[in-house]
Amino acid sequence: MLLLVLLWLPAFFTFLIFLHGSRGEIPAKPSPSVTILPPVKPDNGPQAFPDAEKANLPVFTMDYPRIQIPFEITLWMLLASFAKIGFHVYHKITIWVPETCLLISIGLIVGGIMHSVHEEPPAVLTSSVFFLYMLPPIVLDAGYFMPTRAFFENIGTVLWFAVVGTLWNSIGIGMSLFAICQIEAFGVQDINLQENLLFASIISAVDPVAVLSVFEDVSVNEALYIVVFGECLFNDAVTVVLYNMFTFVAEMPVVEPVDVFLGVARFFVVGLGGMGFGILFGFAASFTTRFTSRVREIEPLFIFMYSYLAYLVAELFAISSIMAIVTCALTMKYYVEENVSQRSCTTIRHVVKMLGSISETLIFFFLGVVTVTTEHEWNWAYILFTLFFAFVWRGLGVLVLTQIINPFRTIPFNMKDQFGLAYGGLRGAISFALAFTLPENIGRKQLFVTATIVIILFTVFLQGISIRPLIEFINVRRTNRNLDTINVEIHCRLMEHTIAGIEDLCGQWSRHYWKDKFMIFNNRFLRRILIRDSRAESSIVALYKKLELQNAMEILDTVAGDISAAPSIVSLYEEKKNSPTPTISTTKPKKKFLASDLRNMHNILSKNMYKIRQRVRIIHLPTTREILIRRHSTIRRSLRPGSFQTSVSRKLHPISRSPSWFQ
């Protein structure tokens, strides 16, 4: 059989060569009346039918255009990562100089080298690349690691500064720059109101990454930290909405009053629609992870896919994608972490932080490169007035909005806190990316890009470097935000329940009242649907587990850092083996708890404190109407003449009968 195969192989290859030579075509049979002469090849000179050159098998080939884009992106990421490693080798430099300043400086150096050798930067930062690939990790990182309790305690102040403050800055800066454009000496009369408002919305995006790191190191008070954090996050959402709306308006030749009303309506529809999509996809992710107990390796995948789907679907319907991914992250963090394993939770946290850090690093690095290698349009008047109006409207906005919101706050912001809010308004990655991806039909795009780069460099370098000594000099209120103990948690829970009970008695519906209602609805319905183990877990038990996990991780880090300091298993076994056998009198018998005892202990820890108020509700408490009637009658009695003597007589002759509502 093998001999037949060997004999047929040459014939088979000959047939293949024949097919290749004839290109699979059967030559036509000549007619008998036509005589075909063979082509005559001249001895010298060019030939009409030259012989095909024989192609040899290449030993080494290179196809750089095929891998150019991913190769250059990988090299940029690697270079930026090496720069970050270099910054933290000598960690004292990052204490006084923010990391964003160092990244921009490295980008400026690389850009100068590229400009000296006449090399253009790779055109990788397009509008689609930024909005679809680089912005989602940054926003997911900020939303997933936001302090949940502090955020919801200050949600009104955060939204006040993020929404109203952004509108204040955008409209104020835009109108002021439009007034400057009317002066003929400055040479910017061709910039209309729509384009000024578009540019103002771009430079209103606050990105205080350096300020937050300083606030965390200095340990400023929690209210100031979370307001700056939340304003940065939701300010980006409002900015992108205004950017898209003003981009559309800038292309309109005439803006009518009905367009203004439609723009305001669209602003609220876009924001609320993004929030709805985020909550929907967050619930979907939580429900999916309920069934992943046997496939732990794909649990982190659902978190990233559902977050990205929320962002893409919001982009599909032209609503706020940033609001969608932020609310999705907040929803998932509450429910998903109770379904997934601890390894999956650690993986999610590390990957989210890594992706967000890489995106921000690339944008700041690319900012430094573009500053040197791109042609700029310089206008002293427009750029200097942009800097001036940005500072003025930021300071006035913080001052005015704080005076309005302070009467509604339990702890108002003082002048030092207001200075921290105003001085912490740095511009960063979002502003640069939005300016760099402006449409080409904007006439003064190069001027807008130049002005944006100038204000970013000015705020990041000047304010970012000087914020630490100024905060320490004025002595802003500080707090220990990292104090997580069982004692603190118990007292916080006790105060929350006490305040909620007082609000019920007074008939006021504040955040503690609504939080109490949400917890009842959450434990009865949402947890049973979205969480595998739907038993209500107290925050005290959750904090105890968190502290135990941190303690275990610290022990593992200590062992990994100095393996000689940790006792080995053999030494522990030998120590136990050589130890004297304890007698009955010196040892106590180890008590074994039954399953019923463990369940009772868990119920005491997780449910008892919360159900105190529910038991008290069995007593007939006065309604809101009864409270108001009693309050008005008390005021009327106090305003009558001789009310003081009446009250004194009541104290001297107390009524033995108790109020009717306690009977």
C-alpha positions in Angstrom: 0.0 0.0 0.0 2.8 2.4 0.9 4.5 1.5 -2.4 1.4 2.5 -4.4 1.2 5.8 -2.6 4.9 6.6 -3.3 4.3 5.8 -7.0 1.2 8.0 -7.3 2.7 11.0 -5.6 4.9 12.2 -8.6 1.9 11.9 -10.9 -0.3 13.9 -8.5 2.3 16.7 -8.2 2.7 16.8 -12.0 -1.1 17.2 -12.3 -1.1 20.1 -9.8 1.7 21.8 -11.7 -0.1 21.4 -14.9 -3.3 22.9 -13.4 -1.3 25.8 -12.0 0.5 26.4 -15.3 -2.7 26.4 -17.3 -4.5 28.4 -14.6 -7.3 25.8 -14.7 -8.3 26.6 -18.3 -8.6 24.1 -21.2 -6.9 25.4 -24.3 -9.3 25.9 -27.3 -8.9 23.5 -30.2 -7.7 25.5 -33.3 -9.9 25.3 -36.4 -8.5 23.6 -39.5 -8.5 26.7 -41.7 -6.3 28.7 -39.3 -2.5 28.2 -39.0 -1.0 29.1 -35.7 2.6 30.0 -35.8 4.7 29.9 -32.6 6.0 33.2 -31.3 9.5 34.1 -32.5 11.8 35.3 -29.7 14.5 37.7 -30.9 18.0 36.9 -29.9 18.7 40.4 -28.5 16.6 43.3 -27.2 13.5 43.3 -25.0 11.1 40.4 -25.2 7.4 40.7 -25.6 6.8 37.8 -23.3 9.5 37.8 -20.6 10.0 34.7 -18.5 8.5 34.9 -15.0 11.0 35.3 -12.3 11.3 32.5 -9.9 10.1 33.4 -6.3 12.2 31.9 -3.5 10.8 31.1 -0.1 11.7 34.1 2.1 13.6 33.4 5.3 12.8 36.6 7.1 9.8 39.0 6.4 8.4 42.0 8.1 4.8 43.4 7.8 4.8 46.5 10.0 1.6 48.1 8.6 -0.4 45.1 9.6 0.4 45.5 13.4 1.2 49.2 13.4 -1.7 50.5 15.5 -1.8 47.9 18.3 2.0 47.8 18.4 2.3 51.6 18.9 -0.5 51.6 21.5 1.3 48.9 23.4 4.5 50.8 23.3 2.8 54.0 24.5 1.2 52.1 27.4 4.5 50.4 28.3 6.4 53.8 28.2 3.7 55.4 30.4 3.8 52.4 32.9 7.6 52.7 33.1 7.3 56.4 33.9 4.8 55.6 36.7 7.2 53.0 38.1 10.0 55.6 38.0 7.9 58.1 39.9 7.2 55.7 42.7 10.8 54.4 43.1 11.6 57.7 44.7 8.2 58.2 46.4 9.0 61.6 48.0 8.6 63.3 44.6 5.0 62.3 44.3 4.2 63.9 47.7 4.8 67.4 46.5 4.5 67.0 42.8 1.2 65.3 41.6 1.5 62.3 39.3 -0.4 64.1 36.6 2.2 66.8 36.4 5.0 64.2 36.1 3.1 62.3 33.3 2.6 65.6 31.4 6.2 66.4 31.8 7.3 63.0 30.4 4.9 63.6 27.5 6.4 67.0 26.8 9.9 65.4 26.7 8.8 62.7 24.4 7.0 65.2 22.2 10.1 67.4 22.0 12.1 64.4 20.9 9.5 63.5 18.2 9.3 67.1 17.0 13.1 67.3 16.7 13.2 64.2 14.4 10.1 65.4 12.5 8.0 62.5 13.6 4.2 62.9 13.9 2.3 61.3 16.8 0.1 58.4 16.0 -3.5 59.5 15.3 -5.1 57.1 17.9 -7.0 59.6 20.0 -10.1 60.0 17.8 -13.6 60.8 19.0 -14.8 57.2 18.7 -11.7 55.8 20.5 -12.1 58.3 23.4 -15.8 57.9 23.9 -16.0 54.2 23.3 -12.8 52.8 24.8 -11.0 55.3 27.0 -13.7 57.1 28.9 -15.7 54.1 30.2 -12.8 52.7 32.3 -12.2 56.1 33.9 -15.8 56.6 34.9 -16.3 53.0 36.0 -13.2 53.3 38.3 -14.6 56.5 39.9 -18.2 55.1 40.3 -17.2 51.7 41.6 -14.8 53.1 44.3 -17.0 55.9 45.5 -17.7 55.9 49.3 -21.3 54.8 49.2 -22.5 56.0 52.7 -20.8 59.4 52.5 -22.1 59.9 49.0 -25.7 59.3 49.9 -25.4 61.4 53.0 -24.3 64.3 50.9 -26.1 63.5 47.6 -28.0 66.7 47.6 -24.9 68.9 47.9 -23.0 66.8 45.4 -25.8 67.1 42.7 -26.2 70.8 43.6 -22.6 71.6 42.8 -22.3 69.1 39.9 -25.4 70.1 38.0 -26.1 73.8 38.9 -22.4 74.5 39.3 -21.6 73.2 35.8 -24.4 75.2 34.3 -23.3 78.3 36.2 -19.7 77.9 34.9 -20.6 77.0 31.3 -23.1 79.8 30.8 -21.1 82.4 32.7 -17.8 81.7 30.9 -19.5 81.4 27.5 -21.4 84.7 27.8 -18.3 86.5 29.1 -16.1 85.2 26.2 -18.8 86.2 23.7 -18.7 89.7 25.1 -14.9 89.7 24.7 -15.3 88.5 21.1 -17.3 91.7 20.3 -14.1 93.8 20.7 -12.5 94.2 17.3 -9.0 94.7 18.6 -8.8 91.1 19.7 -9.5 89.6 16.3 -12.0 86.9 17.4 -15.2 88.4 16.0 -15.9 85.3 14.0 -16.6 83.2 17.1 -20.3 83.2 17.7 -22.3 82.6 20.9 -22.9 78.9 20.2 -19.2 78.1 19.8 -18.3 80.1 22.9 -20.8 78.1 24.9 -19.4 74.9 23.4 -15.9 75.9 24.5 -17.1 76.9 27.9 -18.8 73.6 28.5 -15.4 71.9 27.6 -13.3 73.8 30.1 -16.0 73.4 32.8 -15.2 69.7 33.2 -13.4 69.4 36.6 -10.9 66.6 37.0 -9.3 67.0 40.5 -7.3 63.8 40.5 -4.3 65.5 42.1 -6.6 67.3 44.6 -8.2 64.1 45.7 -4.9 62.5 46.4 -3.8 65.5 48.5 -7.1 65.5 50.4 -6.8 61.8 51.1 -3.2 62.2 52.4 -4.0 65.3 54.5 -7.3 63.6 55.7 -9.6 66.6 55.2 -13.2 66.3 56.5 -15.4 63.7 54.9 -18.0 66.2 53.6 -15.4 68.2 51.7 -13.8 65.1 50.2 -17.0 63.5 49.0 -18.3 66.8 47.5 -15.2 67.2 45.5 -15.2 63.5 44.5 -18.9 63.5 43.5 -18.7 66.8 41.8 -15.8 65.6 39.6 -17.8 62.5 38.7 -21.2 63.9 37.9 -19.7 67.1 36.5 -18.2 65.0 33.7 -21.7 63.6 32.9 -23.2 67.1 32.8 -20.3 68.3 30.7 -20.6 65.6 28.1 -24.4 66.3 27.8 -23.7 70.0 27.3 -20.9 69.2 24.9 -23.2 67.1 22.7 -26.1 69.6 22.9 -23.9 72.7 22.1 -22.2 70.8 19.3 -25.6 70.3 17.7 -26.6 73.9 18.4 -23.3 75.3 16.9 -24.2 73.8 13.5 -27.6 75.6 13.5 -27.7 78.9 11.7 -30.4 80.4 13.8 -31.5 79.4 17.4 -35.1 80.1 18.1 -36.7 80.2 21.6 -38.4 76.8 21.1 -34.9 75.3 20.6 -33.9 76.6 24.1 -36.9 74.9 25.7 -36.2 71.7 23.8 -32.6 71.8 25.0 -33.6 72.2 28.6 -36.1 69.3 28.3 -33.4 67.2 26.6 -31.0 67.9 29.4 -33.3 66.3 32.0 -34.4 63.5 29.7 -30.8 62.5 28.9 -29.7 62.6 32.6 -32.7 60.7 34.0 -32.6 58.2 31.1 -29.0 57.4 31.7 -29.8 56.8 35.4 -32.6 54.4 34.5 -30.5 52.4 32.1 -27.7 52.1 34.7 -30.1 50.8 37.4 -31.6 48.3 35.0 -28.2 46.8 33.9 -27.0 46.9 37.5 -30.0 44.7 38.6 -29.4 42.4 35.6 -25.8 41.9 36.6 -26.8 41.2 40.2 -29.4 38.7 39.1 -27.0 37.0 36.8 -24.3 36.6 39.5 -26.8 34.8 41.7 -26.3 31.7 39.6 -22.5 31.7 39.2 -21.6 29.7 42.3 -20.3 26.9 40.1 -18.5 29.0 37.5 -16.5 31.4 39.6 -13.9 32.0 36.9 -16.4 34.0 34.7 -17.9 36.1 37.5 -15.7 39.2 36.9 -16.6 39.0 33.2 -20.3 39.8 33.9 -19.4 42.9 35.9 -17.4 44.4 33.0 -19.8 43.3 30.3 -22.9 44.7 31.9 -21.2 48.0 32.8 -20.0 48.4 29.2 -23.4 47.4 27.8 -25.0 50.1 30.0 -22.6 52.6 28.5 -23.1 51.4 24.9 -26.9 51.2 25.1 -26.9 54.8 26.5 -24.8 55.9 23.6 -27.1 54.1 21.2 -30.1 56.2 22.4 -28.0 59.4 22.7 -28.5 59.7 26.5 -26.0 60.2 29.3 -23.7 57.2 29.1 -21.6 58.4 32.0 -24.6 58.6 34.2 -25.6 55.1 33.1 -22.2 53.5 33.9 -22.0 55.3 37.3 -25.4 54.2 38.5 -24.7 50.7 37.2 -21.5 50.6 39.2 -23.2 51.9 42.4 -26.0 49.3 42.0 -23.7 46.4 41.3 -21.3 47.2 44.1 -24.2 46.8 46.6 -25.5 43.5 45.4 -22.9 41.8 43.3 -20.2 41.7 46.0 -22.5 39.5 48.1 -22.9 37.0 45.3 -19.4 36.6 44.0 -16.5 35.0 45.7 -13.8 36.9 47.5 -11.3 36.1 44.7 -13.6 37.4 42.1 -14.2 40.5 44.2 -10.5 41.1 44.4 -10.1 40.6 40.7 -12.9 43.0 39.9 -11.4 45.7 42.1 -7.8 45.3 40.7 -8.9 45.2 37.0 -11.2 48.2 37.3 -8.5 50.2 39.0 -5.9 49.1 36.4 -8.1 50.0 33.4 -9.0 53.4 34.8 -5.4 54.2 35.6 -4.1 53.2 32.2 -6.7 55.3 30.4 -6.0 58.4 32.5 -2.2 57.8 32.1 -2.4 57.6 28.3 -4.6 60.8 28.0 -2.2 62.9 30.2 0.8 61.4 28.4 -0.7 62.1 25.0 -1.5 65.7 26.2 2.2 66.4 26.8 3.1 64.9 23.3 0.4 66.9 21.5 1.4 70.1 23.2 4.7 70.1 21.4 4.0 68.3 18.1 0.7 70.0 17.1 0.4 73.4 15.4 -1.3 75.9 17.7 -3.3 79.0 17.1 -2.3 81.6 19.6 -4.4 84.6 20.7 -3.2 86.3 23.8 -6.5 88.1 24.6 -8.8 85.1 24.2 -6.5 82.7 26.1 -5.8 85.1 29.0 -9.4 86.1 29.4 -10.3 82.4 29.3 -8.0 81.8 32.3 -9.4 84.8 34.1 -13.1 84.0 33.6 -12.5 80.3 34.6 -11.1 81.4 38.0 -13.6 84.1 38.6 -16.7 82.1 37.7 -15.5 79.1 39.7 -14.9 81.2 42.8 -18.2 83.1 42.5 -20.1 79.8 41.8 -18.7 78.1 44.9 -19.4 81.3 47.1 -23.0 81.7 45.8 -24.0 78.1 45.7 -22.6 77.5 49.2 -24.6 80.3 50.7 -27.7 78.7 49.2 -27.0 75.2 50.3 -25.6 75.9 53.8 -29.0 76.5 55.5 -30.0 72.9 54.5 -26.9 71.2 55.8 -26.3 69.9 59.3 -22.6 70.9 59.2 -22.3 74.0 56.9 -19.2 74.7 54.8 -17.0 77.4 56.3 -14.8 79.8 54.4 -11.8 77.3 54.5 -13.9 74.6 53.0 -15.2 77.0 50.3 -11.6 77.8 49.5 -10.8 74.1 49.1 -13.8 73.7 46.8 -12.9 76.7 44.7 -9.2 76.0 44.5 -9.7 72.3 43.8 -11.3 72.9 40.4 -8.5 71.5 38.2 -9.0 70.7 34.5 -7.7 67.5 33.2 -8.2 64.5 30.9 -11.8 65.0 30.0 -11.4 68.6 29.0 -8.4 67.8 26.7 -10.1 64.9 25.1 -13.3 66.8 24.4 -11.4 69.7 22.9 -9.1 67.5 20.8 -12.1 65.6 19.4 -14.0 68.6 18.4 -15.6 68.4 14.9 -13.7 69.8 12.0 -16.5 72.2 11.0 -15.7 74.4 14.1 -13.8 77.3 12.6 -11.5 78.1 15.5 -10.9 74.5 16.7 -7.1 75.0 16.9 -7.6 78.1 19.1 -10.0 76.1 21.4 -7.4 73.3 21.7 -4.6 75.7 22.5 -6.7 77.5 25.1 -7.7 74.2 26.7 -4.1 72.9 26.9 -3.0 76.2 28.5 -5.7 76.1 31.2 -5.0 72.4 31.9 -1.3 73.0 32.3 -1.8 76.2 34.4 -4.3 74.5 36.8 -2.5 71.1 37.0 0.9 72.6 37.6 0.1 75.7 39.6 -2.9 74.6 41.7 -1.9 70.9 41.8 1.5 71.7 43.3 0.4 74.5 45.7 -2.8 72.8 47.0 -1.0 70.8 49.7 0.9 73.7 51.4 -2.2 75.9 51.2 -4.5 73.3 52.7 -2.0 72.7 55.5 -1.5 76.5 56.0 -5.1 77.4 56.4 -5.8 74.3 58.5 -8.9 72.9 56.9 -11.0 70.7 59.2 -9.8 67.2 59.2 -11.1 63.8 60.2 -10.0 60.2 60.5 -11.9 58.7 57.5 -10.1 55.4 57.8 -11.4 54.6 61.3 -13.3 51.4 60.7 -14.1 49.7 64.0 -17.1 47.8 65.4 -17.5 50.4 68.0 -17.8 53.2 65.5 -20.3 51.2 63.4 -22.5 50.4 66.4 -22.7 54.1 67.4 -23.4 55.2 63.8 -26.2 52.7 63.5 -27.6 53.8 66.9 -27.5 57.4 65.9 -29.2 56.7 62.5 -32.0 54.8 64.2 -32.4 57.4 66.9 -32.6 60.2 64.3 -35.0 58.2 62.1 -37.3 57.7 65.2 -37.2 61.4 66.0 -38.1 62.3 62.4 -41.1 59.9 62.6 -42.3 61.6 65.8 -41.8 65.1 64.3 -43.5 64.2 61.0 -40.4 65.1 59.0 -39.4 63.1 55.9 -35.6 63.5 55.8 -32.9 61.2 54.4 -33.0 58.9 57.4 -36.7 58.4 56.9 -36.3 57.5 53.3 -33.3 55.3 54.0 -35.4 53.4 56.5 -38.2 52.9 54.0 -35.7 51.7 51.3 -34.1 49.2 53.7 -37.5 47.7 54.4 -38.3 47.5 50.7 -34.8 46.2 50.0 -35.0 43.4 52.6 -38.5 42.3 51.6 -38.2 42.3 47.8 -34.9 43.2 46.2 -32.5 41.0 48.2 -34.8 38.0 47.7 -34.6 38.5 43.9 -31.0 39.6 43.4 -29.0 37.9 46.1 -28.4 34.2 46.5 -28.5 34.3 50.3 -31.3 36.8 50.9 -30.9 37.0 54.6 -30.5 40.6 55.7 -26.9 41.0 56.9 -26.2 43.8 59.3 -23.6 46.3 58.6 -21.9 45.3 61.8 -21.5 41.7 60.6 -20.3 43.0 57.2 -17.8 45.2 58.9 -16.6 42.4 61.1 -16.0 40.2 58.0 -14.2 43.1 56.3 -11.9 43.6 59.2 -11.2 39.9 59.5 -10.3 39.8 55.8 -8.0 42.8 56.1 -6.3 41.2 59.1 -5.8 38.0 57.1 -4.4 39.8 54.1 -2.0 41.8 56.3 -0.7 38.5 57.8 -0.3 37.1 54.3 1.6 40.2 53.2 3.8 40.0 56.2 4.6 36.3 55.5 5.2 37.1 51.9 7.5 40.0 52.7 9.6 38.1 55.3 9.1 34.4 54.9 11.6 33.6 57.6 9.5 35.4 60.2 6.6 33.1 59.7 6.6 29.7 61.5 6.5 26.7 59.2 3.9 23.9 59.4 6.6 21.4 60.5 7.8 23.7 63.4 4.2 24.2 64.5 3.6 20.4 64.5 6.8 19.7 66.4 5.9 22.4 69.0 2.5 20.8 69.4 4.0 17.4 69.6 6.6 18.3 72.2 4.3 20.3 74.4 3.2 18.6 77.6 -0.2 17.0 77.6 -2.7 19.3 79.5 -4.6 17.9 82.4 -8.3 18.2 82.9 -7.8 20.6 85.8 -5.7 23.1 83.8 -7.8 23.1 80.6 -11.4 24.1 80.0 -13.6 21.9 77.8 -14.3 23.5 74.4 -17.9 24.3 74.0 -19.6 23.2 70.8 -22.5 25.3 69.5 -25.4 23.7 67.9 -26.8 24.9 64.6 -29.8 26.5 66.4 -27.4 28.5 68.6 -25.5 29.8 65.7 -28.7 30.9 63.9 -29.8 32.7 67.1 -26.5 34.5 67.4 -26.6 35.5 63.7 -30.1 36.9 64.2 -29.1 38.9 67.2 -26.2 40.5 65.3 -27.9 41.0 62.0 -31.5 41.8 62.7 -32.1 42.7 66.3 -30.9 46.3 66.2 -32.8 47.0 63.1 -36.1 45.5 64.4 -36.2 47.6 67.6 -38.0 50.4 65.8 -40.4 47.9 64.2 -41.3 46.6 67.6 -41.9 50.1 68.9 -44.3 50.7 66.1 -46.8 48.3 67.7 -47.5 51.2 70.2 -50.1 53.6 68.8 -48.0 56.6 67.8 -49.5 59.9 66.8 -50.0 60.6 63.2 -48.5 63.7 61.4 -51.8 65.5 61.7 -52.1 64.9 65.4 -48.5 66.1 65.9 -49.2 69.3 64.0 -52.5 70.0 65.9 -50.7 69.4 69.2 -47.8 71.7 68.1 -50.2 74.5 67.1 -52.2 74.2 70.4 -49.0 74.4 72.4 -47.9 77.6 70.5 -51.3 79.2 71.1 -51.2 78.4 74.8 -47.7 79.8 75.1 -48.9 83.1 73.4 -51.7 83.6 75.9 -51.2 86.0 78.8 -50.3 84.3 82.0 -49.0 81.2 80.2 -45.9 81.2 82.4 -48.0 80.9 85.6 -50.1 78.1 83.9 -47.0 76.1 83.2 -45.7 76.6 86.7 -48.9 75.5 88.2 -48.9 72.4 86.0 -45.4 71.6 87.3 -46.6 72.0 90.9 -49.7 69.9 90.3 -48.8 67.2 87.8 -51.5 65.4 86.1 -51.5 61.7 87.0 -53.1 60.7 83.8 -50.8 59.9 80.9 -51.4 61.1 77.3 -54.0 59.3 75.3 -51.6 58.0 72.7 -49.6 56.0 75.2 -52.7 54.2 76.6 
